Amino acid sequence: MKFFLLASVALCLSAQTPTDLANQAEALLRSGDREKGLALLDQVAQAPGGTAESEDHVGFLLAAVGRGPDALPHFQKALSLNADYAPAHYHLGAALWLAKDHEHGLPQLQAAAQLAPDNFDYRYHLGSAYLDINDLEHAVAELKLAVAIDPSKPIAWTQLAGALHKQGDMGAVDAYAHAVELAPQDDAMRNTYASLLVQTRQPVRAIAESQKVLDRKGSTDLARAEAQMTIGYAYLKTGEFEKSEKAYRAAVALDPESAVTHYNLAIALKMEDHIEASLAEFQKVISLDPKIPEAHYSLGTAHWQLGDFPAAVAEMKEAITLRADYAEAHYMLGITLKQNGDLDGAIVELKEAIRLDPTTPGPFNTLGQILRIKGDKAGSAEMFATGARLKKEKDAELANNLEQGMRGGMFPKPLESSKK
Amino acid sequence: MEQLLAETPLGIQFINVAKKAGLNAKTIFGAERSNKYLLETTGCGVAFVDYDDDGWLDIFFVNGTRFETTFPKGAEPISRLYKNNRDGTFTDVTLKAGLARTGWGQAVCAGDYNNDGHVDLFVTYWGDCSLYRNNGNGTFTDVAGRAGVTTRTSTGLKRWNTGCAFLDYDKDGFLDLYIGNYIDFDPKTAPLPQSGPCLYEGLLVACGPPGLQGGKDILFHNNGDGTFTDVSEKAGILKKQGTYALGVLVGDFDNDGWPDIYVADDSSPSALLRNNHDGTFTDVALEAGVAFGADGKTQAGMGVTAADVLGNGKLEIFKTNFAGDTSTLYRNLGNNNFEDMTFQSGMGRNTRFLGWGASFLDFDNDGWPDVLTCNGHVYPEVREKESESGYRERKVLYHNLGNGKFQDVSLEGGPGITEQVAGRGCAIGDFDNDGILDVVVNCVNDVPQLLHCQSTLKNNWLKVKTVGVKSNRSGIGARVFCKPEGEHPQMDEVRSGGSYFSQSDLRVHFGLKKSATADVEVHWPSGVVDKIAGVKANQVLTVVEGKN
């Protein structure tokens, strides 16, 4: 059998050019005749007289069948035959990028885009590469060119939206809007879009988009849970805590083992001042995943609100065990220790909070009060002065943003879903 | 009704009887749907005051106005004085009394500033304030200009005057005047919602106060001849740390016999102005632990009140704050040291309400001061939600359990407590003289509430009316001690101003539980002490300085 196979390949080789043979190998592979296709590909890979196009084609096929390392010499050979052959730059760049060789991959992708500036794939992949390495400015520029070349590709809009979002550019919302319009079945993308709408203070639109996921036949439970999470967050933002709770409860029903979902339900309950119910949900979060520092912190604040300072201290300490640089937890632990009468312990924690975050006035003010009680008037005055200075600076930042100004500290934000 | 009340867990119910009582005039304050300026949001105060000295509390409502609305001549919103008809109803006597003024009214405080035996009223405004001298014949005369308390600025900008209180800070027998200030406000230069944009929960709302230049409070010294002198700078008031003043409360917080001043500042540290006994004050709020919340953060202080919560002869301070925060209860440790006891006391549960009016009141006459807060959101843009935290909000009623703990009994307090309104100022007084404290509430762009407290508890009570001789005639600043037979001792002060922009009854009320008698002591600002033993319960005891 092997003899006949080789014989037939030899016959082919003797009669046709490397380009023809590469085309035939691709046809065999596409038709599902993998064995014949690979055999022919191996033969043509060894054959002399290849052109830049045929070498690139062979490299591409080798990469496509999962033999990336074998493909690289062919791309390189293609470029040695024609340094301006854009597809070879592109394929070599993509192969190197996949192999995590960003240093050599990026110049190849750049070269491809430079040689063929109107090629969507080149622009798109170059933009994605920039996004990968967090070069947002170049990523946005390339992805904008890509969607200008071909506005029908949802994946490019998604990538552009992601880059703009990371840049803090509200244009991200429009980019996601294009993406979900082009791919209405993509629940994950719509959920991401809706989540961004909440973050950009468009809760009503966010709820409408999330509702589309809920209304779409065939959406998975996880996608629906995600949509309910976004609705819950949107209602938190508008101060409609009962509706928020309802949405989070629906999310919990769809995804009962998600610690993040229970956490966000607990936040909604806390905002409704249902402290005991909130406390029970935080405990549920911890039973599902005891390693979430925010859950311990929030459980601690719930105990604190109820005046159970020893329990609050225990949870804050657990949060700090899980994340030693958790400034807010050190701060709250300091406050709670102070209220529990442990002034020395409070001083240690407040100083650590200040070391970790020297921009928040609260720990300075609380430390100032404790130092006053301990008779250190100069130290106390210095802390109050620093607190006052920082408050002035914060006020300037918050002058037009009451939302951030009024709700902090005691009310942790919901967690982002780990499934996104 | 008795049977109905007997079934309630508290044995009391607050019922809104405003309509039946004839309190039908709507308070106008800013646009109803959306506001351009913060000035449109703060609302007005109210006073329970016996202006005609007939032993029955009358009611004075401060009123506001609107931008961009021209009211027909004669139909402008005006502050209203209602005379108590002694039958549960009131008669509007505003015009006859000479109190009809329209403008951006804010607070009212009462005191007999000229010691003529008739209680006078001071009303703050954005712009010139009014000092209404009580002529003793049912009429008042605005003598603010003559008395020198119009509060004009040298720059021409109109002051936004807020909370006020009469006090005799130098104990010369004449009432001085403290006025809180928010900002010097000019609508021509004030930022608009869209200019920020100024956002709250995603909604465009009136800008501030962060980013606005805070105002300076004023202390006027009473010259004893019907005029006042601005002594703010000399007295050290201008060195106060915080700004955007709202509620003003006077009390002897360090038990040294001299009145101190606590100011609830919005979005900045609150102030405790310690009286230095030499005509000056020092802001000791930071060191005393009453400038911030329990977490060391500045709060948006609104209303403020004080009482001896623990029965140990020291005044605790209670302050209402913005939504997303708790109200704050500071325990007085003595010597200008306070400890935030909000969370230990059980008051840490409620964060969704935006509090304004704040009053201690012993609604069940058990001898322990309970707490009422009147709530409502700042911004009308906040939708009417299917929740308790919309623009209109219910009140919060805490029952003092007598052990430093408070229980939220709002839902058992009756329909007057649970009805949702855009509440602002509230005052406490017993308008029907049945010995049970009632509440009057001024609401924004709405009719007021008169919350009659109906009780089946049959606990005893005692009111003390002070008449100063050497001290100021109203007895403001007098400290009244009450020791009911077999019960714990109580203490309170005769107080002008307080709550949010409001004036409660100047008579001091004590719940005696089942005690039939009580021993009473009045410590006057002059240093005179009057002692009356074995006072029978259920009466108004008038104490004239030095006559006992």
Boltz contact constraints between the chains, C-beta under 6 A:
constraints:
  - contact:
      token1: [A, 201]
      token2: [B, 202]
      max_distance: 6.0
  - contact:
      token1: [A, 203]
      token2: [B, 202]
      max_distance: 6.0
  - contact:
      token1: [A, 238]
      token2: [B, 201]
      max_distance: 6.0
  - contact:
      token1: [A, 239]
      token2: [B, 201]
      max_distance: 6.0
  - contact:
      token1: [A, 240]
      token2: [B, 385]
      max_distance: 6.0
  - contact:
      token1: [A, 242]
      token2: [B, 387]
      max_distance: 6.0
  - contact:
      token1: [A, 273]
      token2: [B, 349]
      max_distance: 6.0
  - contact:
      token1: [A, 273]
      token2: [B, 350]
      max_distance: 6.0
  - contact:
      token1: [A, 273]
      token2: [B, 351]
      max_distance: 6.0
  - contact:
      token1: [A, 273]
      token2: [B, 352]
      max_distance: 6.0
  - contact:
      token1: [A, 275]
      token2: [B, 349]
      max_distance: 6.0
  - contact:
      token1: [A, 305]
      token2: [B, 348]
      max_distance: 6.0
  - contact:
      token1: [A, 307]
      token2: [B, 343]
      max_distance: 6.0
  - contact:
      token1: [A, 307]
      token2: [B, 344]
      max_distance: 6.0
  - contact:
      token1: [A, 335]
      token2: [B, 295]
      max_distance: 6.0
  - contact:
      token1: [A, 362]
      token2: [B, 295]
      max_distance: 6.0
  - contact:
      token1: [A, 362]
      token2: [B, 296]
      max_distance: 6.0
  - contact:
      token1: [A, 362]
      token2: [B, 297]
      max_distance: 6.0
  - contact:
      token1: [A, 365]
      token2: [B, 292]
      max_distance: 6.0
  - contact:
      token1: [A, 365]
      token2: [B, 296]
      max_distance: 6.0
  - contact:
      token1: [A, 366]
      token2: [B, 296]
      max_distance: 6.0
  - contact:
      token1: [A, 369]
      token2: [B, 289]
      max_distance: 6.0
  - contact:
      token1: [A, 372]
      token2: [B, 287]
      max_distance: 6.0
  - contact:
      token1: [A, 384]
      token2: [B, 286]
      max_distance: 6.0
  - contact:
      token1: [A, 395]
      token2: [B, 210]
      max_distance: 6.0
  - contact:
      token1: [A, 398]
      token2: [B, 210]
      max_distance: 6.0
  - contact:
      token1: [A, 399]
      token2: [B, 210]
      max_distance: 6.0
  - contact:
      token1: [A, 399]
      token2: [B, 211]
      max_distance: 6.0
  - contact:
      token1: [A, 400]
      token2: [B, 196]
      max_distance: 6.0
  - contact:
      token1: [A, 400]
      token2: [B, 198]
      max_distance: 6.0
  - contact:
      token1: [A, 402]
      token2: [B, 200]
      max_distance: 6.0
  - contact:
      token1: [A, 403]
      token2: [B, 200]
      max_distance: 6.0
  - contact:
      token1: [A, 403]
      token2: [B, 201]
      max_distance: 6.0
  - contact:
      token1: [A, 406]
      token2: [B, 322]
      max_distance: 6.0
  - contact:
      token1: [A, 406]
      token2: [B, 324]
      max_distance: 6.0
  - contact:
      token1: [A, 407]
      token2: [B, 324]
      max_distance: 6.0
  - contact:
      token1: [A, 409]
      token2: [B, 295]
      max_distance: 6.0
